[in-house]
Amino acid sequence: MNITDIKDAIEQEIVARGLFFVEISISTENDVCLTVEAEKGSITLDDCTWISRLFEEAFDREKEDYSLTVSSAGLDQAFKVAGQYQKAIGSKVEISIKGGRKLTATLDSADENGISFSYTSLEKPEGSKKKVMVEKNETLPFSQINAVKPHIEFE
């Protein structure tokens, strides 16, 4: 069993259900970990159970000894695949930029090259003594970004 086998066996049905793979890993001990995300909303326990059954129908434990873990992508985890960026468009994200800069911004767009985002910054305009809030827009290639993850607000 390998990642391609898994994708070939169950990815089409997973996508049809409105889900997508974030990560598939297989350890040397044949521990299979499937991390999935919902295109809209959140992945549910029912989704994880359904994926587990789908996987077990495709791969016979009698022929291949494996353990299986199905989970959702954690809210505190950095994005790994394009689907996560697409789902987050219009939402607040935390961006860690190479060189140490970190900011919270609204993700405006994402493609295979990078992301565009907007945020407000407290700045002192030239000739002014007072700082004011300024709306900023930036576009960065992925080569300049360490990580992007959802911004979690506690109210």
C-alpha positions as CSV (number, residue, x, y, z in Angstrom):
1,M,0.0,0.0,0.0
2,N,1.2,3.5,-0.9
3,I,-0.2,7.0,-1.1
4,T,-1.0,6.7,-4.8
5,D,-3.0,3.5,-4.0
6,I,-5.0,5.3,-1.4
7,K,-5.7,8.3,-3.6
8,D,-6.7,6.0,-6.5
9,A,-9.0,3.9,-4.2
10,I,-11.0,6.5,-2.3
11,E,-10.2,10.1,-3.3
12,Q,-13.0,10.4,-5.9
13,E,-15.6,9.5,-3.3
14,I,-14.1,11.8,-0.7
15,V,-14.2,14.7,-3.2
16,A,-17.8,13.9,-4.1
17,R,-18.7,14.3,-0.4
18,G,-17.2,17.8,-0.4
19,L,-14.0,16.8,1.4
20,F,-10.3,16.8,0.4
21,F,-7.1,15.3,1.6
22,V,-4.7,17.6,3.5
23,E,-2.1,14.9,4.1
24,I,-1.7,11.2,3.8
25,S,1.1,9.5,5.6
26,I,2.2,5.8,6.0
27,S,4.8,4.9,8.6
28,T,7.3,2.0,8.2
29,E,5.0,0.0,10.6
30,N,2.1,0.6,8.1
31,D,0.3,3.1,10.3
32,V,-1.9,5.0,7.9
33,C,-2.9,8.6,8.8
34,L,-5.4,10.4,6.7
35,T,-5.9,14.1,7.4
36,V,-9.0,15.6,5.6
37,E,-10.8,18.9,5.5
38,A,-14.3,19.9,4.3
39,E,-14.5,22.3,1.4
40,K,-17.2,24.2,3.4
41,G,-17.8,24.1,7.1
42,S,-16.1,21.7,9.3
43,I,-15.4,18.0,9.0
44,T,-17.6,15.9,11.3
45,L,-17.1,12.7,13.3
46,D,-19.6,11.1,10.8
47,D,-17.2,12.2,8.0
48,C,-14.2,10.6,9.7
49,T,-16.2,7.4,10.4
50,W,-17.4,7.2,6.8
51,I,-13.8,7.7,5.5
52,S,-12.6,4.9,7.8
53,R,-15.2,2.5,6.5
54,L,-14.5,3.5,2.9
55,F,-10.8,2.9,3.5
56,E,-11.4,-0.5,5.1
57,E,-13.6,-1.6,2.2
58,A,-10.8,-0.7,-0.2
59,F,-7.9,-2.3,1.8
60,D,-8.4,-5.7,3.3
61,R,-6.7,-6.1,6.7
62,E,-6.3,-9.8,6.0
63,K,-4.0,-9.0,3.1
64,E,-2.3,-5.9,4.5
65,D,-1.8,-5.4,8.3
66,Y,-2.3,-1.7,9.0
67,S,-3.6,0.7,11.6
68,L,-5.7,3.6,10.4
69,T,-6.2,7.1,11.8
70,V,-8.6,9.6,10.2
71,S,-8.6,13.1,11.5
72,S,-9.3,16.7,10.5
73,A,-6.7,19.3,10.0
74,G,-6.1,21.1,13.3
75,L,-7.2,24.7,13.7
76,D,-3.8,25.6,14.9
77,Q,-1.9,23.9,12.1
78,A,-0.4,25.7,9.1
79,F,-2.1,25.2,5.7
80,K,-0.5,22.5,3.6
81,V,-2.6,22.3,0.4
82,A,-4.4,24.6,-2.0
83,G,-7.8,23.6,-0.8
84,Q,-7.1,25.0,2.7
85,Y,-6.1,28.4,1.2
86,Q,-9.2,28.5,-1.0
87,K,-11.5,27.7,1.9
88,A,-9.9,30.5,4.0
89,I,-10.4,33.3,1.4
90,G,-12.2,36.1,3.2
91,S,-11.2,34.9,6.6
92,K,-8.6,36.1,9.1
93,V,-5.3,34.2,9.0
94,E,-2.0,34.4,10.8
95,I,1.0,34.8,8.4
96,S,4.5,34.1,9.4
97,I,6.9,35.7,6.8
98,K,10.5,34.8,6.4
99,G,12.7,37.2,8.2
100,G,10.5,37.1,11.4
101,R,7.6,39.3,10.5
102,K,4.2,38.0,11.7
103,L,0.8,39.5,11.1
104,T,-2.9,38.8,11.2
105,A,-4.6,39.6,8.0
106,T,-7.6,38.8,5.8
107,L,-6.7,36.3,3.0
108,D,-7.9,37.9,-0.2
109,S,-6.7,35.4,-2.7
110,A,-4.4,32.4,-3.2
111,D,-3.0,30.6,-6.2
112,E,-0.1,28.3,-7.0
113,N,2.3,31.2,-6.7
114,G,1.4,32.8,-3.5
115,I,-1.2,34.8,-1.5
116,S,-2.7,38.3,-1.4
117,F,-3.9,39.7,1.9
118,S,-5.1,42.9,3.6
119,Y,-4.6,44.2,7.1
120,T,-4.6,47.5,9.1
121,S,-1.5,49.0,10.5
122,L,-0.9,51.8,12.9
123,E,1.4,54.2,11.0
124,K,2.6,57.8,11.3
125,P,2.0,59.7,8.0
126,E,4.8,62.0,6.8
127,G,4.5,65.4,8.4
128,S,2.0,64.1,11.1
129,K,2.7,63.8,14.8
130,K,-0.1,61.2,15.3
131,K,-0.3,57.6,14.2
132,V,-3.4,56.6,12.2
133,M,-4.8,53.2,11.1
134,V,-3.9,52.5,7.5
135,E,-5.3,49.8,5.3
136,K,-2.6,47.7,3.6
137,N,-2.7,45.2,0.8
138,E,0.2,42.8,0.0
139,T,0.9,39.9,-2.3
140,L,3.7,37.5,-1.4
141,P,5.0,34.4,-3.1
142,F,5.1,31.2,-1.1
143,S,8.9,31.3,-1.2
144,Q,8.7,34.3,1.2
145,I,6.2,32.7,3.6
146,N,7.0,30.4,6.5
147,A,3.4,29.5,7.4
148,V,-0.2,30.5,7.1
149,K,-2.8,29.2,9.5
150,P,-6.3,30.2,10.6
151,H,-6.6,33.0,13.1
152,I,-8.5,31.9,16.2
153,E,-10.3,34.6,18.1
154,F,-11.7,34.0,21.6
155,E,-14.6,36.3,22.6
